[in-house]
Amino acid sequence: MAQASAASGTARLSDIATQAGVSEATVSRVLNGKPGVSTTTRQTVLAALDLLGYERPARLQERSAGLIGLITPELSNPIFPAFAQVIEQVLTRDGYTPVLCTQSPGGSTEDELTNTLVERGVNGIIYVSGLHADSTANMDRYVKLAGQGVPFVMINGYTEHVSAPFVSTDDRAAMRLAVQHLVAQGHTRIGLAVGPRRFVPVVRKIQGFVEHMRTALPMSAEEAEQLVQHSLFTVEGGQAAANALIEKGCTAIICGSDLMAFGAIRAARQRGLQVPRDVSVIGFDDSPLIVFSDPPLTTLRQPVEAMGQAAVNALLEEVTGTPAPHAEYVFMPELVVRGSTAAAPPKA
């Protein structure tokens, strides 16, 4: 009877087993709460149940170990939902209930969201690209939070004024990978389109870009700096920055986000230029759906899964009283070469 109510017959068991890649007997054991199934297999079966749109049996709805807040910027940039999904999956697997809070223009501020989470008694908070990444922001807010005994972890952004675990992509190494790739393709006028300079990841990208332009090409730091264009991390921002860089004679543009790269491609096309024949474009993030762009976008992939896992692990160590070292954990990006970069166009 329990099997029938949990799976509504053999056909449904079969669907779940196929989706999970396990036997029907294993699915039955999981749905009926019987022992003899590893934690990993159990999670795989439950994930299959969720993906197929079936409700979990009441007996499998475990009591939460606690609430963990997750504060992200707007979700219009696909990299932030990607981080949120990974972090929420890891938290759920570890028995915690994630509480997603999203900032938006005109909506709640990071401080307001933090206060709300603290009032709700969260066990900890994970910040993704928050005010900790803004070098002009007052970091006392985090010192105060630590004083309240609320553990927290920061993703993408570092400050020495806050004692906490930080998880970051190696922005300088990313620029090395991008510059080396483009120089190998024969490009010598390479531009960098990034967001405002006050953000720590932007500063690090500029440092890496200037350093590797100097070492890969006969170019001074001052000359490389002239090929950096600041704008917003949006399609429109990328378009504006790319227009300025193309005006400076750039045949390749490295962008601070995939959205900016879309804007750069749009700018080139509006000028009658083809990507990658006339202008090569590299994005940053490797967000979901990027592979469906036209042309497929060459980009610098952030290791989102590894970073999300590390952030949750560090936070839960804080929560359980065995805190990880308060340091920055830096993850190496990967250059994913697709169809938006090619050999430099022949000089006129």
N, C-alpha and C positions, 0 to 999 in steps of 0.2 A: 504493500500500500504506500509506504514511504517513497519507494522508487517511482511509483506512478505519479504521485503528487509532485515530486521533485522534477521529473523529466517528462511527464505526460506520454509515456510509452517508449517503445524501443526505437522508433524512428528518430525521436528527439535525442535520445541517448547517442544514437549513431551520428547525428549531426555534430553534437558536442565533441564526441570522440574524434571525429575527422578534423574538426577545427583545432583541437588541442594536440592531435598527433599521438593519442594514447588509446588504450583499449576501452571498450564499453564497460568492461568490468571495473576498470580504474575510475571511470566517470561515476559509476554507480556508488563506489566506495566513498568518493569525495562528497557526492550529493547527499548521501545518507550518514555522513559524519563518522564513518568507520575508520579505524586505525590502519596502519600498513601502507600509507601513502606519504612520500616525502613532501616537505614544505614547498619545494620548487614545483613539483608536479601538481600539487594542490592549487597553487597560484595559477599555473598554466590552465587548469581546467576551469577555474573561476573566471579567468580572463576570457576564455572561449565562451563561457556562459554570457558574459557581459557583451562581447562582440556580436553574438547572435541575437541579442535583445531579450534574453530570458531573465526573469526575475530570480534572484537567489532565494533558495529556501530559507525560511525564518531561522532554522537551526544553525545556518552558516553565517548569520549576521552577527559578527563578534562585537563585543563591547570595545569601544575605542580606548586606546591608551592615553589619549589626550588630544588637544587641539594644537596645530602648528599654523601660524599665520604665514602667508606668502604675499608679499607686496611687489607688484610689477608696474612698469609704465603702461601706457595705452597698449591694447592688444592689436592695433592696426598693423604694427610691425610683426610679421610672422615669427620672428625669433623669440619673442616673449611668450606667446602661447606654447612654443616648443619647449622652452625651459619649464613653464608651468606644468605641462603634461608630464614631463619626466619626473619632476619633483613630487607631484601629487601621486604618481604611480609608486614611487619609492616609499613615500610616507605611508600610503595605504598598505603596502606590503608589510611594513614594519608595525602596523597596528594603529597608526595615528590618523586623525582626521584633518585633512588640509582645509584651510580657510583662505580662499583666494580673494585678494583685494586689489583692484585695478585703479590706477590713477587715470584721469582724463581731464582735458582742458575744461576749466570751470567746475570740475567735480571736487571730490575730497582730496586734500593734500596728504602727503606721506605722513606728516605729524598727526593729522586727524585720524588716519587709518591705524597708525601705531597705537594711539590712545584708545581707540575702539577695541583693538585686539587685546590690549593689556586689561581693559575693563572686563572683557569676556573671559579672562583667565587663561589665555593661551600659554602653552608650555615653552614656546620659543617662536622666533620670527626669522624668515629668510627674505632678504632684500635683493631684488634683481635690478641692477643698473639704477639704483636710487640716488638720494642726495649724497651718499658716501662717495659717489663718483664725481661729484662737482667740487672742484678745488676752492670755489668761492663760498660754499655752504658752511654754516656753523656746525661743527661736529659735536658740540656740547649736547645735542639731542641724544646722541648715542651713548655718551658718558652717563647721562641721566638715566637712560634705559638700563644700562648695565647696573647702575646703582639701585634700580628697582628689583634686581635679581632676575631679569628676563634675558635668557640667552639669545644670541642672534648670530647670523652668518651673512656675509656680504658676497654677492656675485658681481664680477666685472666692475672694478673700481677699488682703489686702495688709498688709505690714508694712515699715516703713522700716528695720528692723534687719537685713534680708536683701537682699543685692545679687543680683538675678535678674530676669528678665522675668516680669511678672505679666499675666494676662489676666482681665478682670472684666466683669461686667454692670454697667451704671450703675444701681445700686439707687435712688439719689435721684431720677433721672429716671423710673424705673418708678413711684415713688410719686406723682410729679407727674401722670403719665398716668392713674393709677387715681383719684386724688382729683378731678381735673378731670372725668373721665367721670361719676363718681357725683354730684358737685355739679350737673353739667348735667342730671342726672336728678331733681334736687330733693332729694337727700339732704343732711341737715345733721348727723346723728349717725352718723358713720362710724368704725368701729373698725379697729384693725390687730392681727392675730393673727400673732405671729412666734415664733421660737425664742429660746433664751437670749441675753441681752444681750452675753455675752462674745465672740460671733462678729462679725467685722468686717462682713459683709454685713447682719447684723441691725441693728447700730448705724447703718449708712448708710441702711437703710430707715426707721428711726425718725427720723433727721435729715430725710430727705426728706418723710416723712409730716407731721411737726410743722410744717416750714416751709410746706408747701403747704396744710395745713389753716388756718394763720394767714392766708395770703394769699387763699385762696378763700372763707373764711368769717369772720364776726366772732368769732374764737376766739383765746384767748391760748395761748402755748406750753404753759403749765401745764395748761390745759384739754385740749389735744390729747394731752399725755402721759398723761392719765387714761384715754384711749381706746386705749392700747396694752396688749395682754395677752400675756404671755410664756408659752410652753408648749414642747412638743416638736414637731419637724418630722414629725409622724405624723398619721394619721387621728384617733387618739384625742386627740392633742395639740390638733388643730384643733377637735375637738368640745368639749373642756374650755374652750379660749379663747373659742370662739363663745358658749357658754353664759354665760360671764361678761360678754361684750360685749352680748349680748341683754338680760341683766339690767340693764345700764346704759342701755338704751333705744336701742341702735344698730339702724338699719334697713339698714345696709350694712356688710360686713366685707371687708377686704382681707387676704389670707392670704400667708404667707411661702413657701408651696409649694402645689402642686396637691393633694398628699395632705391638707394641713391644710384646704384648701377642701372636700374631700370630707367631712371631719369637721364642718365648719361647716354644710354642707347637712344632714347627719344630725342635728345638734343642733337646727336649725330645725324639721325634720320631727317630731322627738320632742316638740316643744313645740306641735305642731299648726299650725305656720306653713308657708307655702308659699314656695318659692324659684322665681322672683324676686318674686312678688306682695307678700309681706310682708317678706322680707329678701333683699337682693342680695348676691351673693358673687363675689369676684374671686380667682383663684388666681395662682400664680407658677411659671413654667417652660414651660408648654405641652408637657408630657411626652407621649410616644406614648400612644395610646388615650384621651386626654382627650376627644377629640371624641365618644366613645361614651358619655360620662357623661349622667346624667339629672338636671336639664336639661344640655344642652351647656354646658361651663364657659367663661365669660369669664375670660381669664387674661392674664398678662404673659409674653410669649414671650421666652425667652433665645435669642439667635442662636447656637445650639449649633454649627452647621456652621462659621460664620465664626470662632467662638472656638476650636474645635478645630483648624481650619486654621492660625490665627495661632499657637497654642501649639506645634504641630509645627514650623512654619516657624522660630519663634524658637529652639526647641531645636536643630534641625538646623544653624542658623547657628552656634550655640555649638559643636556637635560638630565642624563643619568648620573651625573656627578663624576665623570672621568673625562674632563675636558681635553680636547686636542690642543696642541700648541697654538697660541695666538700668532699666526704667521700667515703669509700669502702662499697659497698653493697654485702654482702656475701650470697651465695645460698647453701643450703644443698644438697649434692649428695645423690643418692639412690643406695644401693647394689642390683643388679639384679642377682639373683642366677639362673644359667642355668646348663649346663652339664660339665663344665671344672673344677669343684671342687668337692671333695669327701673326705671321711675319710682318714686319714693318713695311709700309707701302714704299715703293721706290721714290727717291727724292726727285722733285721736279727739275 
